[in-house]
Amino acid sequence: MARPAVVHDYLLMNSLVTQPVDVLVVGGGNAGLCAAITARRAGARVLVLESATQDFRAGNSRHTRDIRYMHKSATRYVTGAYAEEEFWEDLRQVTGGETNERLARLTIQASEDLEAWIAMNGVRWQKPLRGTLHLARSNLFMLGGGKAMMNAYYQTASNLGVEVAYESEVHELKIRDGEFISASCNDERREVRAKTVVVASGGFEANIPWLREYWGDAADNFIIRGTKQNQGRMLKELLKHGAQPIGDPRGCHAVALDGRAPKFDGGIVTRLDSVPFGIVVNKEAKRFYDEGEDFWPKRYAIWGGLIARQPDQIAYSVVDAKGLPHFMPSVFPPVEADSIPKLATTLGLDPAGLGAAVNEFNRAARPGVFDPGSLDSCRTEGLDPPKSHWARPIDTPPYYGYPLRPGITFTYLGVTVDEQARVVMHDNQPAKNIFAAGEVMAGNILRKGYLAGFGLTIGSVFGRIAGREAARYARF
Amino acid sequence: MPASDLLKDGARQMMICNACRYCEGYCAVFPAMEQRRIFTKADLVYLANLCFDCRDCYYACQYAPPHEFGVNIPKLMGELRADTYREFSWPAILSGLFKRNGLAVSLITAGALVAISILVLVFKGSDILFATHLGEGAFYRVVPYAAMTVPPLVIALYGLAVLFAGALRFWRETRGSLSEVIDAGAFWRATQDAFGLTYLKGGGAGCNYPDARFSQSRRWFHHLVFYGFLFDLASTSIAAFYDHFLGWQAPYPLWSWPVVLGTIGGVGLLIGTSGLLYLKWTSDRDPSTERMANMDIAFLLLLLLTSLTGMLLLAFRQNAAMGTLLVIHLAMVAGVFITAPYGKFAHVVYRYAALVRYAMEQKRIQPGA
């Protein structure tokens, strides 16, 4: 949208600077807008500070597509029931128990009325279509995806009278004895006072120097799938002021991406699902992990970490003509060659090395019945590492290659919150007027793994709680 | 943009969309796209004519400018449609009319006005043109019956032939065989989609006109134009029937079928074309194509003027202004029909052909659907 950029001096020109607002929301993504709309509906004066331009507003929410929620029966938009216990069991499995059951169950139970609430705020749902079928029972799909959802939320917020300032990055929070006083914005030139603050500004996955603290030089080769705005400034500020951290600081959701993806904001289209249908080698043309260990949706999130531990954080997926039709087309065309040595040369690999890796793999592949829909009988024997399923010899030209890089979706480190979305400080006491919602506190519920569409669930549920509680505190 | 660059960029953008697919609920373009992995000219031409320019995908797109991927499907499809109309028109020598369509349409209409005025003045004289004519056959005293019926018929038949040839070209170039055309089911589905404007509904949300907010206004205005046009066509046909077979000559009484239908159609056209022009005028330019906008505005303005002069003619037909209004109205009608195959009107055949193809494709994937 080529709208005139919202002027930086918005805050100067606005009376809000002189009078404290009731609820200041830092971050205009899904959680922030859910909080802002809820607080506004409760009668509070609400200001949202969004660090991005209007075009790039809404952080990683603009890249989302669907939301997981609990429901007792099929509706027009989901194909069957998804009950609390099944939801909880799915969550327990992916996290390996690294969750807070009280908050997790609260999230699951509160997710039940999201279908109606989100639609009431202008978002439209999409009926189950071919492309959505594998999640069509548990997840609601937004018509047009996350950016369309956020457009609707911004429209609703504007209709309700929520104030939004773009290009307004909060740098510091003034907090005294666990009480929020004000936020300084855009190089400390503006100070915004508010009775309460809702921090909904995401994780720190776009902050490469911070990632380097844990990953060293490897972090320079990470691709950030989402917004470059997620610098984690607010997370750092809250921790500095004594908020209790939660989640492994090193932890991040990292998947295998096409290595040609842009550094930031490549979103969904840069993912690559070719791994199970061929072999993956590192820059020394050596295989390093079982490509067919399990179904791809259960394994794609470990491959980011695997590639991050390879030299120069790069790997190459190699498939032949038999393998190509079995995965979604990716946005970048594969490198194509009629022989393995030629493919190696184009990819910048040692031709003899790749030839040897392919030969070794082909010799080890046992005959079996290939079936992408099951854990089939095509596996290798006497190969290290093995390929446990879908191991068919790579012998049918043309051959295709894709470079792979680790792609960071989000980080797990966050601040601890209570059931009112209040940030819990080091003395185990909740801060009076500081609330958190979305990715910045998702670690309370999800410290490991991921469930498709669950990030939006946490953001929506805690955004609404934070908005409700902040408005309540501000007004009474 | 030269055609080859446009096709290359079209394939690039479609590859991005095909790896994303978030917009598949809005219209037919994306489900059709999902059936393909490579995008040749044939695929792009088909998809472009399946696009109803609702813009929903543009505002929903995480890759729209200023994102470095610069995905702008409405603009891309508009460019491709403008190329389609030009390339598939006949004869090639007249395809230049698509280039500066607004100018071409204005000049042709003005030419028709001059020609009709001169003919009337030469053969009838100003006395008759500016006199008051009443009763049966009043119009024909200014413009003789044969002059009012034969040339329009010839022009209309010519236009239909050119458009039909264009549709055949479209079908062949998008890799259709003529034998598969015999599919009544697909035609029925396409007709329903065309008459109901299914793909201006945006999966229930409507179109993003004039801005990112959703609204059904574009669909309703288009309905007024389309059905207004059909009402006027019906009115003219009934009038012709009265004249030829019943010997009743125009002007007809206010409560006759030709006048009632013509008035309803005229009002529909007036409101519909004004509404669409207003939406075009106020809408975001980023997702639009200059060449298509040029065609849209020329066509809408001409329809607006045609219905306006038709209504004025009805209002002042018992007055000395009738002759002048009749001449102007006939010139506008002539403009509409002469330029029909060389302007926006052509979208009727290409979009319909694309809808028929889509209905056939969907039936192949989901038998019974």
Contacts between the chains, C-beta under 8 A, distances in Angstrom:
chain1	res1	chain2	res2	distance
A	1	B	59	6.9
A	1	B	64	7.6
A	1	B	212	6.3
A	1	B	284	7.1
A	1	B	286	7.2
A	2	B	65	7.6
A	2	B	284	7.5
A	2	B	286	5.1
A	55	B	66	5.6
A	55	B	67	8.0
A	56	B	66	7.8
A	56	B	67	7.8
A	62	B	62	5.1
A	63	B	62	5.6
A	65	B	22	5.6
A	124	B	203	7.2
A	124	B	204	6.4
A	124	B	205	5.2
A	126	B	24	7.8
A	126	B	25	3.7
A	126	B	203	6.5
A	127	B	25	7.0
A	129	B	24	5.5
A	129	B	25	6.4
A	129	B	31	7.5
A	130	B	24	7.9
A	130	B	31	7.6
A	130	B	34	7.1
A	131	B	21	5.0
A	131	B	24	5.7
A	131	B	34	6.8
A	141	B	25	7.5
A	143	B	25	4.7
A	143	B	26	7.1
A	143	B	203	5.2
A	143	B	204	7.4
A	143	B	205	6.2
A	144	B	22	6.2
A	144	B	23	5.9
A	144	B	25	7.0
A	144	B	26	6.4
A	144	B	56	6.3
A	144	B	57	7.2
A	144	B	59	7.9
A	144	B	60	3.3
A	144	B	205	7.8
A	145	B	20	7.9
A	145	B	22	3.2
A	145	B	23	7.3
A	145	B	60	5.9
A	145	B	62	7.0
A	146	B	22	7.7
A	146	B	62	7.2
A	147	B	59	7.6
A	147	B	60	5.4
A	147	B	61	6.7
A	147	B	62	5.0
A	148	B	22	7.9
A	148	B	56	7.7
A	148	B	59	7.0
A	148	B	60	3.8
A	151	B	59	6.1
A	151	B	60	7.3
A	151	B	212	5.5
A	155	B	212	7.6
A	155	B	213	6.3
A	262	B	68	5.8
A	262	B	69	7.9
A	265	B	62	7.7
A	265	B	67	6.6
A	267	B	20	7.4
A	267	B	62	5.1
A	267	B	63	7.1
A	268	B	19	7.3
A	268	B	20	5.4
A	268	B	22	7.5
A	268	B	62	7.9
A	269	B	16	5.5
A	269	B	19	3.9
A	269	B	20	4.9
A	269	B	63	7.5
A	270	B	19	8.0
A	271	B	19	8.0
A	328	B	19	6.6
A	329	B	15	6.9
A	329	B	18	5.4
A	329	B	19	6.0
A	329	B	37	5.2
A	330	B	19	5.7
A	331	B	15	5.5
A	331	B	16	5.2
A	331	B	19	4.2
A	333	B	15	7.5
